Amino acid sequence: MKLLALGGSGNMGQTAVRTILDIGGIDQLIIADYDADRTNMFVESLNDKRVQARTIDVTNTGALEALMQESDVIMNTVGPYYRYVVPIVQAVIKTGRHYIDINDDYRPTQEILEMDDAARSAGSTILLGMGASPGITNILARHAANQLDEVNYIQTAWGAVGGILPSRSEALQSEEFSEERIAAATVHFMHIVAWKIPLFRGGRFIEVNPLEDGEEMTFPEGKGFFYYIGHAEPVTLPRFIKGLKGACNLFGSWFGPEAYNVLRSLGARIRDGKLSDEQAAGQFARELREAIAKQRPDEPQDAGPWLGVGGLHASASGKKGSKRVKYGYGLKTAPPGGMAGETGVPLAIGTDMIIKGEIRQRGVLAPEACIEPLPFFDRFKQYCPGSPQSINEVIYEVEES
């Protein structure tokens, strides 16, 4: 089996590549990226005869299609997705290949879902958003929905609130304040805090402003308030979970109210045309650093119970028998590497499932449409620290009347 890893030398891509090589089943792996030096260095570090490096500009459609012809499955981590994913998927369908990504942008997700008939006709499996959020959150949502006879409403969330917020000196040393390289994920984040985002309410889609309002969520440690943010879960969940009347995606900041205020300010300047997404991404760390330095004393602040173990959570509300019940699930642990581990490992597992024919559906899919939760987490736990022996050591459950 031949695999093409677009953007495979990036932060998320490297974790996915290392994991899929470790899993096995790959005869040839082409790592193709715009950054030739970084790609060559990464391929050399792998020291694996199955792997080769290529340079690709994904906006060059002819070159992209020719490269896809050399592989059976395409694994894509090129972001930001609102800019690149639609033409990449169009090329996948044209060449009749199978495809998987970590797309977290809602508008291209809406557009690609409309390509379902074309993908089926081409015999292609197009699996969108197989990362952390979307990805793990969708699978947690499916697991919660599976506990109910009738599903009405689903929340998915990422991030956390509460706990001991860091002091200024601690916070300013964290990875969030690195300005050495602007990640595509940060550019994406600026994009989704600037423009109206979709929610599914009363069986129809509406649009709201990000970070203006939100909902309370329940965790083993207590309850916390999270804000609406623009990821793809509310777009795909109503399509693949029968009877769903509402869905939202929520975000909680580790850095307290200063982070929300900075993000709202940057989003407003993007809407007003004063900043591009890239410019806002470049200013985010500096402005958050300044806000924390002004508002918080140089000692840890207790913001209440830590809500959001593992950083990923989903809940489903509905009926079980004659009772109205809400089930919530979230991660107790996750692969090392922060977001790269939480995103790259699910991507690699999903890629392996496509390669091995465990996902046989054709057309445009999301994780909740084709991934069985318990078998997935049984595989996922192998990559978590401490060698968890059971799924209960990886995910928690919260049940409410």
MARDREN-546674 format. One line per field, with one value per residue (C-alpha): residue in three letters; x negated, y, z. Coordinates in steps of 0.001 Angstrom, whole numbers, plus 500000, padded with zeros to 6 digits. Example, Ala and Ser with C-alpha at 12.3 -4.5 7.8 and 13.67 -1.06 7.14 Angstrom:
MARDREN-546674
residuo: ALA;SER
east: 487700;486330
north: 495500;498940
up: 507800;507140
end
This chain:
MARDREN-546674
residuo: MET;LYS;LEU;LEU;ALA;LEU;GLY;GLY;SER;GLY;ASN;MET;GLY;GLN;THR;ALA;VAL;ARG;THR;ILE;LEU;ASP;ILE;GLY;GLY;ILE;ASP;GLN;LEU;ILE;ILE;ALA;ASP;TYR;ASP;ALA;ASP;ARG;THR;ASN;MET;PHE;VAL;GLU;SER;LEU;ASN;ASP;LYS;ARG;VAL;GLN;ALA;ARG;THR;ILE;ASP;VAL;THR;ASN;THR;GLY;ALA;LEU;GLU;ALA;LEU;MET;GLN;GLU;SER;ASP;VAL;ILE;MET;ASN;THR;VAL;GLY;PRO;TYR;TYR;ARG;TYR;VAL;VAL;PRO;ILE;VAL;GLN;ALA;VAL;ILE;LYS;THR;GLY;ARG;HIS;TYR;ILE;ASP;ILE;ASN;ASP;ASP;TYR;ARG;PRO;THR;GLN;GLU;ILE;LEU;GLU;MET;ASP;ASP;ALA;ALA;ARG;SER;ALA;GLY;SER;THR;ILE;LEU;LEU;GLY;MET;GLY;ALA;SER;PRO;GLY;ILE;THR;ASN;ILE;LEU;ALA;ARG;HIS;ALA;ALA;ASN;GLN;LEU;ASP;GLU;VAL;ASN;TYR;ILE;GLN;THR;ALA;TRP;GLY;ALA;VAL;GLY;GLY;ILE;LEU;PRO;SER;ARG;SER;GLU;ALA;LEU;GLN;SER;GLU;GLU;PHE;SER;GLU;GLU;ARG;ILE;ALA;ALA;ALA;THR;VAL;HIS;PHE;MET;HIS;ILE;VAL;ALA;TRP;LYS;ILE;PRO;LEU;PHE;ARG;GLY;GLY;ARG;PHE;ILE;GLU;VAL;ASN;PRO;LEU;GLU;ASP;GLY;GLU;GLU;MET;THR;PHE;PRO;GLU;GLY;LYS;GLY;PHE;PHE;TYR;TYR;ILE;GLY;HIS;ALA;GLU;PRO;VAL;THR;LEU;PRO;ARG;PHE;ILE;LYS;GLY;LEU;LYS;GLY;ALA;CYS;ASN;LEU;PHE;GLY;SER;TRP;PHE;GLY;PRO;GLU;ALA;TYR;ASN;VAL;LEU;ARG;SER;LEU;GLY;ALA;ARG;ILE;ARG;ASP;GLY;LYS;LEU;SER;ASP;GLU;GLN;ALA;ALA;GLY;GLN;PHE;ALA;ARG;GLU;LEU;ARG;GLU;ALA;ILE;ALA;LYS;GLN;ARG;PRO;ASP;GLU;PRO;GLN;ASP;ALA;GLY;PRO;TRP;LEU;GLY;VAL;GLY;GLY;LEU;HIS;ALA;SER;ALA;SER;GLY;LYS;LYS;GLY;SER;LYS;ARG;VAL;LYS;TYR;GLY;TYR;GLY;LEU;LYS;THR;ALA;PRO;PRO;GLY;GLY;MET;ALA;GLY;GLU;THR;GLY;VAL;PRO;LEU;ALA;ILE;GLY;THR;ASP;MET;ILE;ILE;LYS;GLY;GLU;ILE;ARG;GLN;ARG;GLY;VAL;LEU;ALA;PRO;GLU;ALA;CYS;ILE;GLU;PRO;LEU;PRO;PHE;PHE;ASP;ARG;PHE;LYS;GLN;TYR;CYS;PRO;GLY;SER;PRO;GLN;SER;ILE;ASN;GLU;VAL;ILE;TYR;GLU;VAL;GLU;GLU;SER
east: 500000;498729;499419;498973;498551;499241;497676;496147;493104;495177;495873;499056;497861;494645;496505;498951;496132;494107;497213;498349;494843;494813;498196;496933;498770;497053;494976;494173;494672;494156;493821;494646;494371;493724;490716;488100;485371;487635;489018;485591;484345;487377;487087;483375;484192;486633;483947;486618;486231;489997;490004;489106;489333;491011;491574;495108;497106;500655;502039;500397;503311;501533;498520;500774;502882;499766;498362;501640;501532;498473;500340;503440;504312;503795;503194;503409;502144;501715;503362;505053;507820;510195;507628;506384;508615;511385;509123;507106;510255;511370;508052;508497;511917;510676;507883;510151;508012;508940;508361;508154;507309;507546;509660;511156;512733;516510;517041;514902;516497;519906;518627;516971;520085;521765;519209;520569;522148;518989;516844;519141;519030;515221;515133;513354;513533;513155;512777;512727;511595;509871;507816;508548;511401;512918;511948;511748;514628;516817;515993;516763;520056;520898;520095;522405;525150;524836;525943;529311;532445;533190;530563;531628;528589;524802;522048;518426;515672;511936;509725;510343;511422;510585;507728;504640;503942;500202;498361;497164;493618;494800;497339;494931;492556;495208;495329;498362;496028;493532;493215;490535;492934;496610;498431;501275;503371;502957;503944;507021;507811;507730;510071;512692;512766;513374;516465;519905;519965;522623;524710;527435;530591;534115;533244;531754;528483;528068;525020;523721;520726;517848;516939;520044;522056;521753;523005;522264;520611;520366;517116;516161;514722;517763;519371;517799;518794;517367;517809;519091;516276;516220;515190;516761;518566;521945;521824;521261;523002;526576;525800;524601;526456;530120;532753;530364;532045;529065;525255;522524;518762;517286;513919;512409;509205;506407;505415;508604;510560;507498;507328;510992;510613;507499;509164;512301;510166;508126;511296;512840;509746;509800;513472;512692;509908;507185;505431;505117;505434;501645;500999;503403;501719;498369;499698;501640;498776;497499;500940;501846;498491;499165;502708;501588;498748;501187;504011;502609;500231;497060;498420;500694;504426;507014;509890;511878;512092;510156;512723;511617;509324;507445;508845;511479;515071;518488;521952;525273;528700;531850;533976;533057;536251;538680;535979;534255;530517;527261;524035;520677;517303;513808;510147;508334;505045;503639;500508;497465;496687;499658;501914;499552;500094;503840;504209;501536;502266;506008;505093;502665;505205;507841;505354;504519;508224;508644;505521;506691;510214;511798;513581;515477;517981;517511;518342;517675;517574;516815;515439;518866;520049;517486;515441;516681;515732;514635;512361;510876;510050;508688;506108;505674;504717;501584;500097;500970;498437;498439;499670;503384;504823;508473;510528;511838;508317;508435;511931;514234;518043;520463;524150;526848;530614
north: 500000;503450;506507;510197;512470;516039;518409;515379;517249;519737;519501;517409;515573;514312;512626;511020;509823;508299;506586;505111;503834;502192;500570;499044;498030;500714;499724;503298;506646;509927;512966;516010;519542;523094;523411;521260;521666;520687;517727;516392;516706;514861;512049;511655;511462;508602;506480;504278;502900;503061;506857;509481;513288;515447;519178;520264;523467;522218;525154;523656;521401;519560;518670;517707;515331;513753;513151;511630;509156;507572;506644;504795;506905;510627;511832;515623;517970;521102;524094;526394;524233;527058;528020;524702;521720;522119;521991;519165;517069;517905;516523;513398;512714;513383;510822;508327;508044;507603;510533;511539;514824;516853;519638;521714;524523;524494;526285;523949;521045;522273;522591;519155;517437;518549;516446;513203;511975;512735;510886;507857;507817;507935;505083;507365;507443;511046;511137;514714;515920;512856;514770;516083;518565;517522;513868;512561;514871;513347;509824;510784;512274;509044;507069;509321;509047;505256;505204;506765;505557;509058;511792;515433;517606;517201;519397;519010;520991;521537;523418;523839;526324;526638;525089;526984;529605;530189;533214;535806;534475;530864;531752;533806;530842;528511;527281;529474;532497;531221;533637;531747;530279;531087;527769;527148;526159;529660;531252;529011;530094;533765;533008;531294;534041;536699;535495;534131;530422;527693;526118;523530;524547;523198;521081;523922;525810;529300;531572;533335;535457;533452;533937;536060;533368;529714;526911;525177;521775;519078;517297;514860;517854;520110;522494;525210;527740;527347;529701;528945;528554;527639;524027;521484;519217;521034;520703;516939;515570;516337;514594;511339;511009;510214;512435;515115;518481;520533;520605;523061;523265;525024;526396;527024;529009;527909;531562;533000;536085;537830;535296;535727;539516;539388;536958;539121;542188;540467;539064;542535;543953;541131;541874;545585;544848;546166;542798;539684;536257;535876;539299;538554;535195;536984;539444;536954;535840;539378;540821;537958;538328;542046;541428;538841;541059;543925;542049;539133;539286;537259;534334;531416;532195;529655;529819;526953;523249;522107;521481;519708;516795;515903;518971;517113;516396;515602;515052;513825;514572;512642;509718;506315;504402;506865;508958;512084;511570;513286;511334;513087;511588;513035;512141;511289;511026;511519;510721;512887;515943;518134;518918;517111;513866;514350;515119;513050;509728;509667;510632;507720;505268;506426;506166;502609;501749;502986;501133;497877;498181;498565;501668;500514;503327;505522;509184;512082;510998;512306;510194;509685;508089;505301;504919;502619;504356;501458;499756;503168;503982;500472;501334;504924;503840;502124;505585;507104;507399;504792;501990;502090;498587;499495;502100;503322;504540;506676;508189;509249;509191;511701;510774;513312;513115
up: 500000;499038;501208;500379;503430;502302;504823;506520;507810;509823;513545;513301;510215;511791;514634;512207;509946;512784;514144;510819;510103;513519;512855;509598;506441;504335;501316;500289;501997;500139;502409;500314;501640;500468;502800;501042;503674;506543;504582;503632;507211;508544;505991;506807;510516;509884;508222;506625;503098;502585;502880;500302;500200;497590;497279;496395;496142;496712;494714;491595;490644;487844;489971;492883;490778;489270;492753;493934;491042;492687;495896;497091;500128;500782;504370;504498;507234;505073;506728;507185;505797;504920;502304;500882;501587;498986;495888;497471;497949;494414;493157;495306;493804;490287;490749;492556;495687;499344;501674;505349;507080;510293;508749;511561;509497;509148;505822;503683;505555;504406;500854;500785;502162;498933;497026;498499;495236;493271;495826;495732;491939;492059;494601;497083;500867;502055;505849;507188;510592;512063;514623;518123;517578;515285;515538;519081;520034;517292;518461;522079;520843;519020;522175;524226;521603;521609;525252;524378;522640;521371;520900;520974;521653;521467;522885;521850;523539;523667;526070;529801;532451;536109;538000;539099;536449;536007;537302;534789;534817;534344;531664;529608;529327;527868;524279;523527;523560;521022;518096;516181;513640;513075;512929;510495;513526;514962;511637;511628;515198;514208;511318;513484;516122;513460;511587;512389;513161;512716;515451;514909;516795;516576;513566;511517;511192;512596;512790;515897;516784;518293;521980;522667;524407;525308;527512;530769;530640;533299;534166;536931;538866;538465;535994;533870;531225;527706;524730;521228;518690;515017;514464;512123;514612;514471;510672;510505;513617;512426;509144;510675;514015;513474;515048;516318;516937;518085;518228;519182;519599;522621;523725;527140;527689;529988;530443;531877;530747;529301;526485;525531;525482;523300;520864;520628;519937;517223;515636;515473;513777;511207;510425;510099;507606;509917;510220;508088;509717;509517;511051;513900;514493;514709;517302;519432;521674;522274;523067;525390;527135;527665;528899;531448;532636;533261;534933;536926;539901;539677;541665;540664;540731;541887;539397;540909;540040;536994;534252;531097;531878;528714;526956;524869;525864;524367;525758;524363;525826;525108;526283;527622;528071;529644;531328;530094;530489;529564;529082;528912;528011;527889;527921;531125;529268;525766;523736;524542;522449;523290;520351;517958;519860;520322;516601;514858;516585;515697;512140;511898;513362;510870;508012;509020;509104;505527;504369;505946;504575;508011;506701;503627;503172;500129;499921;502304;505952;509426;512312;513895;510640;510395;513626;516390;519664;521867;519299;518498;522128;522594;519926;521130;524666;523341;522683;526076;528913;531643;529359;530309;530506;529972;528135;531518;532241;529067;529094;531934;532058;533560;533744;534617;534940
end
